[in-house]
């Protein structure tokens, strides 16, 4: 296997953790149906409660992905700044 720089591994780990975090956050959307059955009242129907939960999950996942992208940009800049210099012959 080719020897990669430490920052390459940091970028791969960051992207992997971001994807794992987003999938874990999106998987919580399946639990909103159980909570909405107990919380429906005259102001909010069960369907409206489920839709609000889905919107909240989508916003949460979007925030996670934006946070991950910002971290990717910072790590990419560090990766470019620490690359070895090539000699011109």
C-alpha positions as CSV (number, residue, x, y, z in Angstrom):
1,X,0.0,0.0,0.0
2,X,1.2,3.4,-0.9
3,X,2.4,5.6,2.1
4,X,0.1,8.5,2.5
5,X,0.8,11.7,4.4
6,X,-0.8,12.2,7.9
7,X,-3.1,14.9,6.6
8,X,-4.4,12.6,3.9
9,X,-5.5,10.2,6.7
10,X,-7.0,13.1,8.6
11,X,-9.1,14.1,5.6
12,X,-10.3,10.5,5.1
13,X,-11.1,10.2,8.8
14,X,-12.9,13.5,8.9
15,X,-15.0,12.7,5.8
16,X,-15.8,9.2,7.2
17,X,-16.9,10.6,10.5
18,X,-19.0,13.3,8.9
19,X,-20.9,10.8,6.7
20,X,-21.3,8.5,9.8
21,X,-22.7,11.4,11.8
22,X,-25.1,12.4,9.0
23,X,-26.4,8.9,8.6
24,X,-26.9,8.5,12.4
25,X,-28.7,11.8,12.5
26,X,-31.0,10.9,9.6
27,X,-31.8,7.5,11.2
28,X,-33.5,9.3,14.1
29,X,-36.3,10.3,11.7
30,X,-37.9,6.9,12.1
31,X,-38.5,7.4,15.8
32,X,-40.7,10.5,15.3
33,X,-43.8,8.5,14.6
34,X,-43.8,6.9,18.0
35,X,-43.4,10.3,19.7
36,X,-46.2,11.9,17.6
37,X,-48.7,9.3,18.6
38,X,-48.5,10.5,22.2
39,X,-48.2,14.2,21.4
40,X,-51.0,14.8,19.0
41,X,-53.6,17.4,20.3
42,X,-56.1,19.9,19.1
43,X,-53.4,22.2,17.7
44,X,-51.2,19.7,15.9
45,X,-52.3,16.5,14.2
46,X,-50.2,13.4,14.1
47,X,-49.5,13.9,10.4
48,X,-48.4,17.5,11.0
49,X,-46.2,16.3,13.9
50,X,-44.5,13.7,11.7
51,X,-43.9,16.2,8.9
52,X,-42.4,18.7,11.4
53,X,-40.2,16.0,12.7
54,X,-39.0,15.2,9.2
55,X,-38.3,18.8,8.5
56,X,-36.3,19.1,11.7
57,X,-34.3,16.0,10.8
58,X,-33.5,17.4,7.4
59,X,-32.4,20.7,8.8
60,X,-30.2,18.9,11.4
61,X,-28.6,16.7,8.7
62,X,-28.0,19.8,6.5
63,X,-26.2,21.5,9.4
64,X,-24.1,18.4,10.0
65,X,-23.1,18.4,6.3
66,X,-22.3,22.1,6.3
67,X,-20.1,21.7,9.4
68,X,-18.4,18.7,7.8
69,X,-17.8,20.7,4.6
70,X,-16.3,23.6,6.5
71,X,-13.9,21.2,8.3
72,X,-13.0,19.6,5.0
73,X,-12.1,23.0,3.6
74,X,-9.8,23.8,6.6
75,X,-8.2,20.4,6.5
76,X,-7.7,20.6,2.7
77,X,-6.0,24.0,3.1
78,X,-3.6,22.5,5.7
79,X,-3.1,19.5,3.4
80,X,-2.1,21.8,0.5
81,X,0.2,23.9,2.7
82,X,2.1,20.9,4.1
83,X,2.7,19.0,0.9
84,X,6.3,18.2,0.1
85,X,8.1,20.5,-2.4
86,X,9.1,19.1,-5.7
87,X,12.6,20.0,-7.0
88,X,12.9,21.4,-10.5
89,X,15.8,19.9,-12.5
